[in-house]
């Protein structure tokens, strides 16, 4: 233990020293201020999550983060969890075993953040949550994260949205192939294969893979297999149609050793995109998704929990660009069905539909984005979500942002429709649950600082009403009610350098003050603050490496769990990644890589009922043909 502490102190000291002496080197190397912000904030970068139509990041008032395929590759990431754990303001709640986990954005609850891929909502219907370690990154082109409610565009998303944009079908030649394989401690392995190409008017992308591990403690195995395909056909230069199919199977004990889980997720999307003119276009999509999850307790005599979520729906979006306006009008419809042995009649159906409109108005140095969405949900009623965002180009290298938004979150189906028994405790369904509501305010700035630094900072306040909490009805009987009011406020701070001698330093800090409005007490089971530190080397030719550290402090009240768990005060967790190109010609490029997670084998769990180790070191190879 003393040696680990010494190593951690040494690592922190080295990074601090580099930060102190870095400016001296930078002044000698930087030619112009323009080179700074362009490394992190490119005005022509286009994102889609803010309005559901491409718009420049410079006109986006939302607190948005974009993670590219190159950044994901540099992390040697396996799953979405490997990526978002480094995002300032995003917290991973790692469960016992360290393999499964839930995430929170700016202190929101796990079920209050919406995760989408190809327009499909991945949050399950039963609990409204998603474990990010079950989502492979191989087919991801970029990830766009909005921190704070995005209900005026997406509907239920009180905490934020993680929108996964997958790789395009097609390429520059008939076939591009990438193979990936890694192996590490605890028999941890990740094998993947992808291919993409174009043949006349037809484009395709396919990928498949398997990730498996015996688990950090040797008794929490997980085995995940997946296959993905995307096809595109150019009917004319102005009209394209596409089709997407995905299937994944997750098996093992991803949460705790007393449970076995077997999950099957499949979705299908059919879409069309028609450019009416240079100023107008229309997109339509039809989708279906099924998620079959079976949880089998290891205890003798216990009953398995079988859930089948089904979602059938579609969207239509019209965009019109004229003069200073970029108007988006759209509608969503979904019919969802939950089938479970926990419901007496076996099945419960849910219907929701919505219409929305937003406009990006560019006025000289200002960009103003008003938005409005109406949602109807047959269980918890309707909701109107307005928003107003403003950006201001304060200088050549400074953007100011302000957004005010009203948002909501729908109750999970298990809370409204399922009465269930968990040990001696009965959880009653509540058909009268309403949506959780939030009024959100965020003010931010992004700028070049002292000619060699990039700075991004955001102040936020989220006033939450009708928040859902479990309350005792009588002895051993609990029910979810809209009885809580919370205010979550704080700030985010990110600071990075431009590359000097191919080396970049980065840091981030998030502080969250989440309190019960009635009592003024801190809300339990929420993050208090986090610290992120990183150093990256990339010669842009054959070698790249990074060292990243993350620390998170949580507000925990053990008495709420009847002292059944041991709660850890998380240590600074350090991860290392390195890749080296070993061969390249006009036909093939090959590289070796190293991935080390939790280098000092520290506690990284919010809670646990036994002790786990966490260090995993992997070696792998990546080949592109």
Secondary structure, 3 states (H helix, E strand, C coil): CHHHHHHHHHHHHHHHHHHHHHHHHHHHHCCCCHHHHHHHCCCCCEECCCCCCCEEHHHCCCEEEEEEHHHHHHCCCCEHHHHHCCCCCEEEEECCCCCCEEEEECCCCHHHEEEEECCEECCCCCCCCCCHHHCECCCEEEEEEEECCCHHHHCCCCCEEEEEEECCCCCCCCCEEEEEEEEEHHHEEEEEEEEEEEECCEEEEEEEEEEEECCCCCCCCEEEEEEEEEEEEECCCCEEEEEEEEEEEEEECCCCCCEEEEEEEEEEEEEEEEECCCCEEEEEEEEEEEEEEEEEECCCCCCCEEEEEEEEEEEEEEEEEECCEEEEEEEEEEEEEEEECCCCCCEEEEEEEEEEEEEEEEECCEEEEEEEEEEEECCCEEEEEEEEEEEEEEECCEEEEEEEEEEEECCCHHHHHCCEEECCEEEECCCCCCCEEEEEEEEEEEEEECCCEEEEEEEEEEEEEEEEEEEEEECCEEEEEEEEEEEEEEEEEEEEECCECCEEEEEEEEEEEEEECCCCCECCCEEEEEEEEEEEEECCCCEEEEEEEEEEEEECCHHHHCCCCEECCCCCEEEEEEEEEEEECCCCEEEEEEEEECCCCCCCCCEECCCCCCCEEEEEEEEEC
